Amino acid sequence: MNKLKFGWIKIIKGYLKGLFLYGLIDEVYAEKRCLDHLFLLGLFGKFIGFPYLFNYYHLRVMPYQIRRLNPWQRRILKERDFFDHIKD
């Protein structure tokens, strides 16, 4: 009985969160993606042909971010058309 009761509460909580906060959360995630692209461009720009100055801090940060290189390269170099930029 208690599991069923808490299951419904969780469903209602998720529904209300999506109803009231989806637009706000979507904007936060979009801003985070932009900053993430900028950070990775500064770190791995040479791999996609963007010139940058290499310094000591790149060497310090690179081992932590190297696992994100391949997905980021695919996102940046993916061909896009007009309909990719239209929001639903």
C-alpha positions in Angstrom: 0.0 0.0 0.0 2.8 2.5 0.9 4.7 1.8 -2.3 1.6 2.5 -4.4 1.0 5.7 -2.4 4.5 7.0 -2.8 4.6 6.0 -6.5 1.6 8.3 -7.2 3.2 11.1 -5.3 6.4 10.7 -7.3 4.4 10.8 -10.6 2.5 13.9 -9.6 5.7 15.6 -8.4 7.4 14.9 -11.8 4.4 16.1 -13.7 4.2 19.4 -11.8 8.0 19.9 -12.1 7.8 19.5 -15.8 4.7 21.7 -16.1 6.1 24.6 -14.2 9.9 24.4 -14.5 10.6 22.9 -17.9 11.2 26.3 -19.6 13.5 27.5 -16.9 15.5 24.3 -16.8 15.8 24.2 -20.6 17.3 27.7 -20.6 19.8 26.7 -17.9 20.9 23.6 -19.9 21.2 25.7 -23.1 23.5 28.2 -21.4 25.5 25.3 -19.9 25.9 23.8 -23.4 27.1 27.1 -24.8 29.7 27.6 -22.0 30.8 24.0 -22.4 31.3 24.4 -26.1 33.4 27.5 -25.5 35.5 25.8 -22.8 36.2 22.8 -25.0 36.9 25.0 -28.0 39.6 26.7 -26.0 41.0 23.4 -24.9 40.7 21.3 -28.1 40.4 23.9 -30.8 43.5 22.7 -32.6 41.8 19.4 -33.4 39.1 21.1 -35.5 41.3 23.7 -37.1 40.8 26.6 -34.7 44.1 28.2 -33.8 44.8 29.0 -30.1 47.7 29.6 -27.8 48.9 26.5 -25.9 50.0 27.0 -22.4 50.6 25.2 -19.1 47.0 25.1 -18.0 45.9 23.1 -21.0 48.2 20.3 -19.9 46.7 20.4 -16.4 43.1 20.3 -17.5 43.4 18.0 -20.6 43.5 14.6 -18.8 40.2 15.4 -17.2 38.5 16.5 -20.4 40.0 14.1 -22.9 37.0 11.7 -22.6 34.7 14.5 -23.9 36.7 15.1 -27.0 35.1 12.7 -29.5 31.4 13.5 -28.6 32.2 17.2 -28.7 33.9 16.9 -32.1 30.9 15.1 -33.5 28.5 17.8 -32.2 30.6 20.7 -33.5 31.4 19.2 -36.9 27.9 17.8 -37.6 26.2 19.3 -40.6 23.1 21.3 -39.7 20.3 22.7 -41.8 17.7 25.4 -41.2 15.3 23.0 -39.4 17.8 22.1 -36.7 17.6 25.7 -35.4 13.8 25.8 -35.1 12.5 25.1 -31.6 9.4 23.0 -31.2 
